[in-house]
Each structure stands twice: as structure tokens, then as C-alpha cells.
Amino acid sequence: MRKGEMRGRRVSGMKKSKV
């Protein structure tokens, strides 16, 4: 999962904690 890919997705909240 790339940082730019997750930002374009709607997981801007749960994935943010992973980064």
C-alpha cells in the first residue's frame, strides 16, 4: 500500500493510523 494510494482512497482515517 503506497502512501499516495491510501490518500486517494476513503481510508483517510483508519489507514492514517497505520502510517
Distance bins in CASP14 RR format, pairs under 12 A and 6 or more apart:
PFRMAT RR
TARGET T0000
AUTHOR 0000-0000-0000
RMODE 2
METHOD distances of the structure
MODEL  1
1 7 0 0 0 0 0 1 0 0 0 0 0
1 8 0 0 0 0 0 1 0 0 0 0 0
1 9 0 0 0 0 1 0 0 0 0 0 0
1 11 0 0 0 0 1 0 0 0 0 0 0
1 14 0 0 0 0 0 1 0 0 0 0 0
1 15 1 0 0 1 0 0 0 0 0 0 0
1 16 0 0 0 0 0 1 0 0 0 0 0
1 18 0 0 0 0 1 0 0 0 0 0 0
1 19 0 0 0 0 1 0 0 0 0 0 0
2 8 0 0 0 0 0 1 0 0 0 0 0
2 9 0 0 0 0 0 1 0 0 0 0 0
2 15 0 0 0 0 0 1 0 0 0 0 0
2 19 0 0 0 0 0 1 0 0 0 0 0
3 9 0 0 0 0 0 1 0 0 0 0 0
3 11 0 0 0 0 0 1 0 0 0 0 0
3 12 0 0 0 0 0 1 0 0 0 0 0
3 15 0 0 0 0 1 0 0 0 0 0 0
3 16 0 0 0 0 0 1 0 0 0 0 0
3 18 0 0 0 0 0 1 0 0 0 0 0
3 19 1 0 0 1 0 0 0 0 0 0 0
4 11 0 0 0 0 0 1 0 0 0 0 0
4 12 0 0 0 0 0 1 0 0 0 0 0
4 15 0 0 0 0 0 1 0 0 0 0 0
4 16 0 0 0 0 0 1 0 0 0 0 0
4 19 0 0 0 0 1 0 0 0 0 0 0
5 11 0 0 0 0 1 0 0 0 0 0 0
5 12 0 0 0 0 0 1 0 0 0 0 0
5 15 0 0 0 0 1 0 0 0 0 0 0
5 19 0 0 0 0 0 1 0 0 0 0 0
6 12 1 0 0 1 0 0 0 0 0 0 0
6 13 0 0 0 0 1 0 0 0 0 0 0
6 14 0 0 0 0 1 0 0 0 0 0 0
6 15 1 0 1 0 0 0 0 0 0 0 0
6 16 1 0 0 1 0 0 0 0 0 0 0
6 17 0 0 0 0 0 1 0 0 0 0 0
6 18 0 0 0 0 1 0 0 0 0 0 0
6 19 1 0 0 1 0 0 0 0 0 0 0
7 13 0 0 0 0 0 1 0 0 0 0 0
7 15 0 0 0 0 1 0 0 0 0 0 0
7 16 0 0 0 0 1 0 0 0 0 0 0
7 19 0 0 0 0 1 0 0 0 0 0 0
8 15 0 0 0 0 1 0 0 0 0 0 0
8 16 0 0 0 0 0 1 0 0 0 0 0
9 15 1 0 0 1 0 0 0 0 0 0 0
9 16 0 0 0 0 0 1 0 0 0 0 0
10 16 0 0 0 0 0 1 0 0 0 0 0
11 17 0 0 0 0 1 0 0 0 0 0 0
11 18 0 0 0 0 1 0 0 0 0 0 0
11 19 0 0 0 0 0 1 0 0 0 0 0
12 18 0 0 0 0 0 1 0 0 0 0 0
12 19 0 0 0 0 0 1 0 0 0 0 0
13 19 0 0 0 0 1 0 0 0 0 0 0
END
